[in-house]
Amino acid sequence: WLILGGLILAVVLVLGVIRTVQVYRSELPSFEALHNIEPNLSTKVYDRNGELLKEFYTENRALTPLGEMPQPLVQMLIASEDREFYEHWGINLRRTFIVAITNLMKWQLEAEASTITQQLARMLFLSPRKTLERKIKEALTAVKLERTYSKDELIEMYLNQHYFSKGAYGVAAASRLFFNKKVSDLGINDCAVLI
């Protein structure tokens, strides 16, 4: 029975690895897609005197470079979402293992262990549905993102891509909507509210 159980476990593991490789090759974004990430931006119409007349958008978003974002905003994001962001390569294996054990003990999918990079992968390329297949795709895409971009570029993309509610996509739109300020003018309390 022990040999048979070991053999069945080995077959299941091999099939799992084969399926993961298939997903990695066929269903994930290509490296070209990773290099050409272009978020939807608003189009602004001005009069001849430079006064803004109207903005058109499907997603209310303006891009902000990381250097213009207040340091507390970035620090609060990392503290609340992924404390080990600068130590992992897209997947936090320790946290994933702990959450998997917790979910198994409760026999339901309650907690998630997504890193900032995994959340970014979901925002850019995947659906929000909670399935095991999506989590595998999210993890594999996160690894590809980490191989393509620096940590600072990932943080910048995350804060420019994230939906902050009420039609505000990205930190610039959220800053304007909630505080009528530029991102660089956000105070520590404003940063805390946004995060």
C-alpha positions as CSV (number, residue, x, y, z in Angstrom):
1,W,0.0,0.0,0.0
2,L,2.8,2.3,0.8
3,I,4.4,1.8,-2.7
4,L,1.1,2.2,-4.4
5,G,0.4,5.4,-2.5
6,G,3.8,6.8,-3.3
7,L,3.3,5.9,-7.0
8,I,-0.1,7.6,-7.1
9,L,1.4,10.7,-5.4
10,A,4.2,10.8,-7.9
11,V,1.8,10.5,-10.9
12,V,-0.3,13.4,-9.5
13,L,2.8,15.5,-9.0
14,V,4.0,14.9,-12.5
15,L,0.6,15.7,-14.0
16,G,0.5,18.9,-11.9
17,V,3.9,19.9,-13.2
18,I,2.9,19.1,-16.8
19,R,-0.3,21.2,-16.5
20,T,1.7,24.1,-14.9
21,V,4.1,24.1,-17.8
22,Q,1.2,24.1,-20.3
23,V,-0.4,27.1,-18.6
24,Y,3.0,28.9,-18.4
25,R,3.5,28.4,-22.2
26,S,0.1,29.0,-23.6
27,E,-2.2,30.9,-21.3
28,L,0.0,33.5,-19.7
29,P,0.9,36.9,-21.1
30,S,3.9,36.8,-23.4
31,F,7.1,38.7,-22.5
32,E,6.1,41.1,-25.3
33,A,2.8,41.9,-23.6
34,L,4.7,42.4,-20.3
35,H,7.0,44.9,-22.0
36,N,4.2,46.8,-23.6
37,I,1.9,47.5,-20.6
38,E,-0.1,50.6,-21.5
39,P,-2.9,51.5,-19.0
40,N,-6.0,53.4,-20.2
41,L,-5.5,57.1,-19.7
42,S,-7.9,60.0,-19.8
43,T,-7.9,62.3,-22.8
44,K,-8.0,66.0,-21.9
45,V,-9.5,68.7,-24.2
46,Y,-8.2,72.3,-23.6
47,D,-9.3,75.6,-25.1
48,R,-6.8,77.8,-26.9
49,N,-5.9,79.6,-23.6
50,G,-4.9,76.3,-22.0
51,E,-8.1,75.9,-19.8
52,L,-9.3,72.3,-19.4
53,L,-12.7,72.0,-21.1
54,K,-13.5,68.3,-20.7
55,E,-11.9,64.9,-19.9
56,F,-12.9,61.7,-21.7
57,Y,-12.1,58.3,-20.2
58,T,-13.2,54.7,-19.7
59,E,-10.9,54.6,-16.7
60,N,-10.2,57.9,-14.9
61,R,-6.4,57.6,-14.7
62,A,-3.3,59.8,-14.9
63,L,0.2,58.4,-14.5
64,T,2.4,59.5,-11.7
65,P,6.1,58.7,-11.5
66,L,7.3,56.9,-8.3
67,G,9.6,59.9,-7.6
68,E,6.5,62.2,-7.3
69,M,4.7,59.9,-4.8
70,P,5.2,60.6,-1.1
71,Q,7.4,58.0,0.6
72,P,4.8,57.3,3.3
73,L,2.3,56.2,0.6
74,V,4.8,53.6,-0.7
75,Q,5.8,52.5,2.9
76,M,2.1,52.1,3.9
77,L,1.3,50.1,0.8
78,I,4.2,47.7,1.6
79,A,3.3,47.5,5.3
80,S,-0.3,46.7,4.6
81,E,-0.1,44.5,1.6
82,D,3.3,42.8,1.4
83,R,5.9,43.4,4.2
84,E,8.4,41.2,2.5
85,F,8.0,42.8,-0.9
86,Y,11.7,43.5,-1.4
87,E,12.8,40.0,-0.2
88,H,10.7,37.7,-2.5
89,W,10.7,37.1,-6.3
90,G,7.0,37.5,-6.9
91,I,5.7,34.8,-4.6
92,N,6.0,34.7,-0.8
93,L,6.3,30.9,-0.3
94,R,6.3,31.0,3.5
95,R,3.1,33.1,3.6
96,T,1.5,31.0,0.9
97,F,2.2,27.8,2.9
98,I,0.8,29.3,6.1
99,V,-2.4,30.6,4.3
100,A,-2.9,27.2,2.5
101,I,-2.6,25.3,5.9
102,T,-5.1,27.8,7.5
103,N,-7.6,27.4,4.6
104,L,-7.3,23.6,4.7
105,M,-7.9,23.6,8.4
106,K,-11.0,25.7,8.0
107,W,-11.9,23.8,4.8
108,Q,-12.7,26.9,2.9
109,L,-10.9,29.6,0.9
110,E,-10.9,32.5,3.4
111,A,-7.5,34.1,3.5
112,E,-5.2,34.9,0.5
113,A,-1.5,35.3,0.3
114,S,-1.1,37.4,-2.8
115,T,2.0,39.6,-2.9
116,I,1.9,43.1,-4.5
117,T,3.3,41.6,-7.7
118,Q,0.6,38.9,-7.8
119,Q,-2.1,41.6,-7.2
120,L,-0.6,43.6,-10.1
121,A,-0.6,40.5,-12.3
122,R,-4.3,40.0,-11.5
123,M,-5.1,43.7,-12.2
124,L,-3.2,43.7,-15.6
125,F,-3.9,40.3,-17.1
126,L,-6.4,38.1,-15.1
127,S,-9.9,38.0,-13.8
128,P,-10.8,38.5,-10.2
129,R,-12.5,35.1,-9.9
130,K,-11.2,33.0,-7.0
131,T,-10.1,29.7,-8.5
132,L,-7.1,27.6,-8.0
133,E,-6.3,27.9,-11.8
134,R,-6.3,31.7,-11.5
135,K,-4.1,31.6,-8.5
136,I,-1.5,29.5,-10.4
137,K,-1.7,31.8,-13.4
138,E,-1.3,34.8,-11.0
139,A,1.8,33.3,-9.3
140,L,3.4,32.4,-12.7
141,T,2.7,35.9,-14.1
142,A,4.1,37.5,-11.0
143,V,7.3,35.6,-11.5
144,K,7.4,36.9,-15.1
145,L,6.7,40.4,-14.0
146,E,9.5,40.3,-11.4
147,R,11.9,39.1,-14.1
148,T,10.9,42.0,-16.3
149,Y,10.7,44.9,-14.0
150,S,12.5,46.3,-10.9
151,K,10.7,46.4,-7.6
152,D,10.3,50.2,-7.8
153,E,8.7,49.9,-11.3
154,L,6.3,47.3,-9.9
155,I,5.3,49.6,-7.0
156,E,4.8,52.5,-9.5
157,M,2.7,50.3,-11.8
158,Y,0.6,49.0,-8.9
159,L,-0.2,52.5,-7.6
160,N,-1.0,53.8,-11.1
161,Q,-3.2,50.8,-11.9
162,H,-5.1,50.1,-8.7
163,Y,-8.8,50.9,-8.5
164,F,-9.4,53.2,-5.5
165,S,-13.2,53.3,-5.9
166,K,-15.7,55.8,-7.2
167,G,-14.2,55.7,-10.7
168,A,-10.6,56.6,-9.6
169,Y,-8.0,54.4,-11.2
170,G,-4.5,55.0,-9.9
171,V,-3.3,57.2,-7.1
172,A,-3.4,60.5,-9.2
173,A,-7.1,60.2,-9.9
174,A,-7.8,59.1,-6.3
175,S,-5.8,62.0,-4.9
176,R,-7.7,64.5,-7.1
177,L,-11.1,62.9,-6.3
178,F,-10.8,62.5,-2.6
179,F,-8.5,65.4,-1.6
180,N,-8.4,67.7,-4.6
181,K,-4.6,67.5,-4.4
182,K,-1.7,66.4,-6.6
183,V,-0.1,63.2,-5.5
184,S,3.0,65.0,-4.4
185,D,1.0,67.2,-2.0
186,L,-0.6,64.3,-0.1
187,G,0.0,64.3,3.6
188,I,0.6,61.3,5.8
189,N,-3.1,61.1,6.8
190,D,-4.2,61.4,3.1
191,C,-1.8,58.5,2.3
192,A,-3.3,56.4,5.1
193,V,-6.8,57.0,3.8
194,L,-5.9,56.0,0.3
195,I,-4.1,52.8,1.4
